[in-house]
Amino acid sequence: MSPRRRDSESTAAARAERRAELLATAAEVFASRGYSATTVREVADAAGMLGGSLYYHFDSKESMVDEILSTFLTDMWAAYDRVLGSGLGARETFHELIVESFRTIDRYRPAVVIYQNESKHLAAGPRFSYLLDSQRRFREMWLSVLDRGVLNGEFRADLDTGLIYRFIRDTVWLAASWYRGDGPLSADEIARQYIAMVLEGILAT
């Protein structure tokens, strides 16, 4: 490899690393202050750089939040698809989806908070239509798992699967508001305890 090519690759790697750092900073700021209320200058201040310098990496605040949310959702769905494609029964699928949800919160907590607080507003624009697609897909996924569990006798038939879905959606993802990676319980342990509390209530006896 020529010295010029090595220098070029090193520069590209450094820029990619810096870009990732800036996105992580922006995600924290958007999550704590609110996306609409945050200015590019405030993100730059948090990153320890001049406001104009941020535009070297991103052309707008919208581009930053777009990349934050799309990266989080892409990773989440890759994890979910691995579970769904593994041929597990409804109970095991339920278990693994919950585990992957808490692991996603662990990896992308600020992005999850942004998604919860801002997706309704952002989804009104065509650039963020994928947020609505993800919401529909999420609902269909959970209802499919729950309905399958009822049909094969793993889950109680006297409970409304739509209600169970809404309970799971709200109680799991609300954890992003209080979860901390350095807390006393890991994401997997929180998932284990959540499953123990919830699953016993929907299993058929």
N, C-alpha and C positions, 0 to 999 in steps of 0.2 A: 504494500500500500504506500502510495506517495505521501510525503509530508503534507502537501497541500490538501489531499483528501482526508488525512487524519485530522488536520486542523478544522476542516469543514464539518466533519462528523462530530468532533468535540464541541464545536460551537453550536451545532444543532441540538446536541444532547443537553448542553447547558441551558439553551433557550427553552427546551421542552421542560426541563426541571424547574426553571424559574416560572414558567407559565403555570405549571401544576401548583407551585407554591402560592402564586397570586390567586388562583381559583379557590384554593383552600381558605385563604384569607378572606376573599370576597364572600364565600359561602358563610363563614362565621359572622361577618358583618351583616349580610342580608338576613340571616336567621335571627340575630339579636336585635337589629334595628328596624327590620322590615325592608323589603326590596324597594317599594315605591318611595319610602322616606329616605333612602340612602343615595347619596351622590357618588359619582365617580371619584371626586376629590376625597371623600371619606374613606373609600376603599384604598385609594393610593396612600393616604395618611396611615392607615392601619398596616399597609405593606411597607411603610418607610420609604416612599418614593414620591416624586413630584407627580401631580395629577396628569400632566401631559405625557409623562413617560409610560403611563399605563396603556395609552393608545398604541404604543409600539407592539403590544401583545394582543390587544382586543380593540375592535373598532367601536364598541359601545357597551354600556351596562347590560343591555339586552343580550348581547352575545355571551357575556359572562354567565348570566343566569341560565341561558339556554344550554350551555355546555355543562354547567353544574347539574342541571336536572336530567338532561339526556344521558349523561354518563351514569348517574345513579340508577335510572330506570333501565338502561341497557344491562347493567350488571345484575340488577334485581331479577329481570326476566330471564337472563341466562341461568341464574341459580334455580329459579322456579321451573324452567323448562327441563333442567336436568332431573329434577324431582318427578315431574309429570311424565317424563319419558322412561322412568325406571321400572314401570310395571308394578308398583306397589299397590296394596289394597287401600281402601279409603282411609282407614285409621292411620296407617303408616304414612300415607300421603299428607294427611292433616298434620301429623307430627313434624314431618320434614319441612313442610311449607312454613310452619310457625318458626322452626329453628332458623330457616333461611331468612325469614323476615327480621328476626332479632339480630342476626349477623349483619344484615343490610343496614339496620339502624346503627349498629356498632361502627361500620365502615363509613356511613354517609349521614350521620346524625344531622348536621346543619342542612344538608340537601333535603332530608325528609321534612324538617321543620319548614323550610321554604316551600316545599311542595304542599304541605298542609295549609299554610297561611296564604299562599299566593296563587295556587293553581287555578282557582276559579276565575280570578282576574286575568291571569296570563292566557288562559285557554280561549279567551274571547278573540284573540288575534290568531291569524292563520299560521304564524310561525310556531305556535305552541299547540297546534291541533293534536299532536301526539299525546298530550296530557289527557285529553278526553278519550282517545283510543286506549290508553293504558288503564284508565278508570273502568271502561267497559269490559276490557279483557280481564281485569282483576275480579270484577263482580262475576263474570261468567265462569272463571276458573273456580272460585270458591263455591258457587252454587252447584257446579258440576260435581265437585268432590263431596259436598254435603248430601246432595240428592243421591249420589251413588251409594254413600254410606247408609242412607235410609233404606234404599231399595234392597241392598244385600243384608240388611239386618244388623249392621255394625252400629248405627246411630239410631237414637230414639225417633219413632215415627210421629210422636205427638207434639213435636216441636217444629215451629215454622223455620224452614231453612233460610228464608230471607232475613228473618230476625237474627238468626245465628250469625249469618254473614255480616250484618251491620255491627253486631256486637264485636265480632273478631276484628273487623276493619278498624273500628274506633278504639278498642282497648289496646290492640297491639301497637298501632302507629302513634298513639298518644304517648307511648313510652319515650319517644324522641324528645319530648319536652323535659324529661327528668333523667334520662339515662346518661351515665357518664362512663367512659371507658376505663377510668381509673377507680371506679366504685368497688364495693366489696363483692359484688356478684358479676360474673362474666355474662356475656350475651347468651351463651349456651345454657348457663345455669338459670338465668331469668326465663329463657324459653322452656326449660324443663319444669320449672315451678308453675309457669302459666299454663302449660299443657295439663299438669296435674290438677290444677284448679278448674279448668274449663272442660277438659275431655271427660272427666268423671260425670259431669252433668249432662252429657249428650249421648253417652254410650248406652246401648240397649242392655237391659239386664236379663 
